[in-house]
Structure formats: C-alpha cells, structure tokens
Amino acid sequence: MGLELYEGAGPAGAGRAFDALEQLAEPAGVLDELGPEARRAVRHRLRRTGRA
C-alpha cells in the first residue's frame, strides 16, 4: 500500500523516490550481512556523525 502513495506525488516525484529506495538497498544489504559487533560499530559511528 505504501508504494502506491508514491504515484500520488506525480511521475517525476515517484521516480525520484524509487531511485532513492534503490540507492538505499545496497548499503542495507551490506549491513544485513555484518555481524552484531560490526553493526553496533556502524550504528555508533553514524550516531557520532549525526546521521542516525
């Protein structure tokens, strides 16, 4: 249902939203493959830089 909401933003907005989701898929996949300690280190680093 949530993806249908992108269509209401117009074709250009929906395209940009889907492009952004595709860009996030790769780093999310890498994070899923990390072990718990590595994930914790990434989370810590992101919080220190103000990005989480």
ChimeraX commands (.cxc) that place a marker at each C-alpha (Angstrom):
marker #1 position 0.00,0.00,0.00 radius 0.5
marker #1 position 2.76,2.46,0.85 radius 0.5
marker #1 position 4.31,2.24,-2.60 radius 0.5
marker #1 position 1.03,3.31,-4.21 radius 0.5
marker #1 position 1.29,6.58,-2.32 radius 0.5
marker #1 position 4.36,7.49,-4.38 radius 0.5
marker #1 position 2.20,7.60,-7.51 radius 0.5
marker #1 position 0.14,10.38,-5.93 radius 0.5
marker #1 position 3.25,12.56,-5.88 radius 0.5
marker #1 position 3.41,12.57,-9.67 radius 0.5
marker #1 position 5.56,10.60,-12.07 radius 0.5
marker #1 position 8.72,12.63,-11.51 radius 0.5
marker #1 position 8.42,12.51,-7.71 radius 0.5
marker #1 position 7.64,8.80,-7.77 radius 0.5
marker #1 position 10.68,8.15,-9.96 radius 0.5
marker #1 position 12.95,10.04,-7.59 radius 0.5
marker #1 position 11.51,8.21,-4.59 radius 0.5
marker #1 position 12.08,4.81,-6.20 radius 0.5
marker #1 position 15.61,5.83,-7.20 radius 0.5
marker #1 position 16.32,6.76,-3.59 radius 0.5
marker #1 position 14.97,3.41,-2.38 radius 0.5
marker #1 position 17.19,1.57,-4.84 radius 0.5
marker #1 position 20.23,3.52,-3.62 radius 0.5
marker #1 position 19.42,2.52,-0.03 radius 0.5
marker #1 position 19.01,-1.16,-0.89 radius 0.5
marker #1 position 22.72,-1.82,-1.42 radius 0.5
marker #1 position 24.04,-0.40,1.87 radius 0.5
marker #1 position 21.11,-2.00,3.71 radius 0.5
marker #1 position 22.08,-5.36,2.23 radius 0.5
marker #1 position 25.68,-4.90,3.33 radius 0.5
marker #1 position 24.56,-4.02,6.86 radius 0.5
marker #1 position 22.39,-7.13,6.99 radius 0.5
marker #1 position 25.44,-9.27,6.25 radius 0.5
marker #1 position 27.53,-7.77,9.05 radius 0.5
marker #1 position 27.85,-9.44,12.41 radius 0.5
marker #1 position 26.36,-7.89,15.54 radius 0.5
marker #1 position 29.55,-6.19,16.68 radius 0.5
marker #1 position 30.20,-4.64,13.28 radius 0.5
marker #1 position 26.59,-3.40,13.11 radius 0.5
marker #1 position 26.98,-1.88,16.55 radius 0.5
marker #1 position 30.16,-0.10,15.42 radius 0.5
marker #1 position 28.41,1.28,12.33 radius 0.5
marker #1 position 25.47,2.47,14.43 radius 0.5
marker #1 position 27.84,4.13,16.88 radius 0.5
marker #1 position 29.71,5.88,14.08 radius 0.5
marker #1 position 26.51,7.12,12.45 radius 0.5
marker #1 position 25.23,8.49,15.74 radius 0.5
marker #1 position 28.52,10.30,16.35 radius 0.5
marker #1 position 28.33,11.97,12.95 radius 0.5
marker #1 position 24.66,12.89,13.46 radius 0.5
marker #1 position 23.31,10.77,10.62 radius 0.5
marker #1 position 21.19,8.33,12.61 radius 0.5
marker link #1:1,2 radius 0.2
marker link #1:2,3 radius 0.2
marker link #1:3,4 radius 0.2
marker link #1:4,5 radius 0.2
marker link #1:5,6 radius 0.2
marker link #1:6,7 radius 0.2
marker link #1:7,8 radius 0.2
marker link #1:8,9 radius 0.2
marker link #1:9,10 radius 0.2
marker link #1:10,11 radius 0.2
marker link #1:11,12 radius 0.2
marker link #1:12,13 radius 0.2
marker link #1:13,14 radius 0.2
marker link #1:14,15 radius 0.2
marker link #1:15,16 radius 0.2
marker link #1:16,17 radius 0.2
marker link #1:17,18 radius 0.2
marker link #1:18,19 radius 0.2
marker link #1:19,20 radius 0.2
marker link #1:20,21 radius 0.2
marker link #1:21,22 radius 0.2
marker link #1:22,23 radius 0.2
marker link #1:23,24 radius 0.2
marker link #1:24,25 radius 0.2
marker link #1:25,26 radius 0.2
marker link #1:26,27 radius 0.2
marker link #1:27,28 radius 0.2
marker link #1:28,29 radius 0.2
marker link #1:29,30 radius 0.2
marker link #1:30,31 radius 0.2
marker link #1:31,32 radius 0.2
marker link #1:32,33 radius 0.2
marker link #1:33,34 radius 0.2
marker link #1:34,35 radius 0.2
marker link #1:35,36 radius 0.2
marker link #1:36,37 radius 0.2
marker link #1:37,38 radius 0.2
marker link #1:38,39 radius 0.2
marker link #1:39,40 radius 0.2
marker link #1:40,41 radius 0.2
marker link #1:41,42 radius 0.2
marker link #1:42,43 radius 0.2
marker link #1:43,44 radius 0.2
marker link #1:44,45 radius 0.2
marker link #1:45,46 radius 0.2
marker link #1:46,47 radius 0.2
marker link #1:47,48 radius 0.2
marker link #1:48,49 radius 0.2
marker link #1:49,50 radius 0.2
marker link #1:50,51 radius 0.2
marker link #1:51,52 radius 0.2
view
